[in-house]
Amino acid sequence: MILTGPEIAAQVRSGRICIDPFSEDRVNPNSYDFRLSAHLICYKHFELDAAIDNPVLRVDFPASGIVLRPDRLYLGSTLEVMGSDHYVPIIRGKSSLARLGLFINVTADLIDLGSINRWTLQLHAIQPLRVYPEMLIGQVTFWVPVGPPVLYQGKYQGSMEPRPSESYREHSPWAAM
């Protein structure tokens, strides 16, 4: 079951959903619009390796924005700290930006129950696109879980800025190659 916008607002007021800062004017019929923080990271190298800690560059962008290039992956974060121990968040890009060719979290839109932080956003533009700090970048929905809750305690918990992949820390056969 998905929460309606008015129910999201009620659950924020009750403390069962965290959205900080929260603004009533960003509540939609069944979602909440979130903003892009003022800095991004991108990988230094074009070729990446899932078994190593790939170096990154931090980009603090001005009010005039920055242009995302189609041949790069950018990692941003939500300006808001969000999450819930009671509802499962799912994030999506805004359709208005998708119509400009911006893909956001295409393969990683499910946020774990109990993950409360500024979420890292994977941004990929299919053509050059200028984005701005604090612009509305996506929307979050909240879903009712079924079964005993198991809260997220993973490596990205508590993030307050974009975080690169830490796949190299995961124990798997290819990590030793």
C-alpha positions as MATLAB code, in Angstrom:
seq = 'MILTGPEIAAQVRSGRICIDPFSEDRVNPNSYDFRLSAHLICYKHFELDAAIDNPVLRVDFPASGIVLRPDRLYLGSTLEVMGSDHYVPIIRGKSSLARLGLFINVTADLIDLGSINRWTLQLHAIQPLRVYPEMLIGQVTFWVPVGPPVLYQGKYQGSMEPRPSESYREHSPWAAM';
ca = [
       0.000    0.000    0.000;
       1.302    3.444   -0.927;
       0.748    6.431    1.354;
      -1.144    9.404   -0.052;
       0.420   12.853    0.106;
      -1.755   13.971    3.038;
      -0.812   10.765    4.901;
       2.895   11.386    4.228;
       2.496   14.846    5.792;
       0.614   13.374    8.782;
       3.319   10.729    9.307;
       6.049   13.407    9.148;
       4.183   15.382   11.846;
       3.848   12.214   13.975;
       7.579   11.442   13.642;
       7.105    8.126   11.818;
       8.611    9.583    8.618;
      11.663   11.849    8.648;
      11.853   14.597    6.017;
      14.074   17.436    7.210;
      13.538   20.139    6.211;
       9.893   19.492    5.374;
       7.662   21.803    3.307;
       3.923   21.265    2.892;
       4.056   22.813   -0.596;
       6.127   19.875   -1.889;
       3.525   17.267   -0.942;
       1.948   15.635   -4.020;
      -1.075   13.300   -4.279;
       1.063   10.241   -3.368;
       4.664   11.503   -3.095;
       6.936   14.242   -1.803;
       9.306   16.310   -3.988;
      12.923   16.478   -2.799;
      15.806   18.745   -3.803;
      19.383   18.319   -5.009;
      22.187   19.274   -2.617;
      24.829   21.791   -3.713;
      27.637   19.355   -4.480;
      28.264   16.302   -6.606;
      30.978   13.746   -6.924;
      32.140   12.024  -10.080;
      34.698    9.324  -10.651;
      38.163   10.494  -11.759;
      38.554    7.694  -14.268;
      36.254    6.763  -17.121;
      36.817    3.026  -16.671;
      35.658    1.825  -13.243;
      36.446   -1.377  -11.342;
      33.891   -2.874   -8.926;
      36.674   -4.595   -6.927;
      38.567   -1.400   -5.950;
      37.970    1.948   -4.262;
      37.635    4.174   -7.354;
      38.916    7.747   -6.755;
      36.384   10.582   -7.010;
      36.328   14.343   -7.511;
      34.033   16.593   -5.447;
      32.270   19.366   -7.345;
      30.621   22.216   -5.430;
      28.503   23.953   -7.976;
      27.487   27.612   -8.105;
      23.968   29.036   -8.204;
      24.386   29.205  -11.999;
      24.454   25.391  -12.011;
      26.614   22.883  -13.820;
      26.147   20.962  -17.043;
      25.912   17.189  -16.702;
      27.637   15.443  -19.617;
      26.198   12.276  -21.184;
      29.428   10.285  -20.906;
      29.676   10.602  -17.108;
      27.928    9.300  -14.028;
      27.377   11.916  -11.338;
      26.555   11.199   -7.717;
      24.539   13.834   -5.919;
      22.492   13.694   -2.777;
      19.161   14.811   -1.502;
      19.199   18.143    0.304;
      16.717   16.677    2.768;
      17.488   14.026    5.358;
      14.789   11.421    4.785;
      13.736    7.943    5.817;
      11.527    5.902    8.098;
      11.597    2.976   10.484;
       7.932    2.345    9.607;
       7.576    2.821    5.832;
       9.693    1.790    2.831;
      10.739    4.749    0.658;
      11.085    4.478   -3.104;
      12.656    7.367   -5.015;
      12.135    8.429   -8.586;
      13.168   11.303  -10.785;
      10.658   13.973  -11.658;
       8.912   13.400  -14.984;
       9.685   16.977  -16.038;
      13.435   16.205  -15.804;
      13.053   12.777  -17.406;
      11.553   14.628  -20.378;
      14.870   16.508  -20.579;
      16.806   13.224  -20.588;
      17.878   12.983  -16.928;
      17.824    9.525  -15.368;
      17.896    9.300  -11.568;
      18.417    6.052   -9.638;
      17.166    3.896  -12.487;
      18.473    0.680  -10.911;
      18.597    1.685   -7.231;
      15.297    3.299   -6.341;
      14.407    1.141   -3.320;
      15.537    2.647   -0.005;
      15.842    0.234    2.909;
      13.533    0.427    5.893;
      15.445    2.371    8.558;
      17.844    4.129    6.163;
      17.640    7.713    7.409;
      20.106   10.122    5.820;
      20.718   12.228    2.759;
      20.378    9.652    0.018;
      22.951    9.406   -2.750;
      21.443    9.996   -6.173;
      22.848    8.445   -9.336;
      22.440   11.028  -12.101;
      22.872   10.289  -15.801;
      21.952   12.740  -18.548;
      21.486   11.415  -22.087;
      22.390   14.824  -23.512;
      24.074   17.859  -21.878;
      21.765   19.233  -19.173;
      22.292   22.098  -16.726;
      21.173   21.386  -13.156;
      21.092   23.724  -10.169;
      21.673   23.442   -6.434;
      18.459   23.064   -4.432;
      16.359   22.384   -7.542;
      13.529   19.870   -7.290;
      15.207   16.709   -8.577;
      12.973   13.798   -7.594;
      10.128   12.432   -5.550;
       9.795    9.892   -2.789;
       6.884    7.565   -2.102;
       6.346    5.594    1.099;
       5.038    2.033    1.207;
       3.666   -0.094    4.052;
       5.889   -3.136    4.715;
       4.403   -6.512    5.597;
       6.118   -8.731    8.172;
       8.492   -8.079   11.053;
      10.632   -4.995   10.352;
      14.383   -5.406    9.907;
      16.048   -1.987    9.935;
      18.963   -1.044    7.683;
      22.347   -0.967    9.421;
      24.528   -0.917    6.303;
      27.638    0.932    5.243;
      25.825    3.983    3.835;
      23.736    4.680    6.976;
      24.105    8.238    8.248;
      25.402    9.683    4.950;
      25.213   13.444    4.752;
      26.718   13.857    1.275;
      27.058   11.802   -1.911;
      28.834    8.490   -1.324;
      30.684    6.548   -4.009;
      30.258    2.810   -4.406;
      31.767    0.644   -1.706;
      31.215   -2.571   -3.667;
      34.903   -3.396   -3.116;
      34.124   -3.962    0.602;
      31.582   -6.689   -0.131;
      32.712  -10.253    0.247;
      32.333  -11.977   -3.082;
      34.454  -14.305   -5.245;
      35.441  -11.574   -7.726;
      36.742   -9.249   -4.966;
      39.864  -11.430   -4.571;
      40.711  -11.396   -8.307;
];
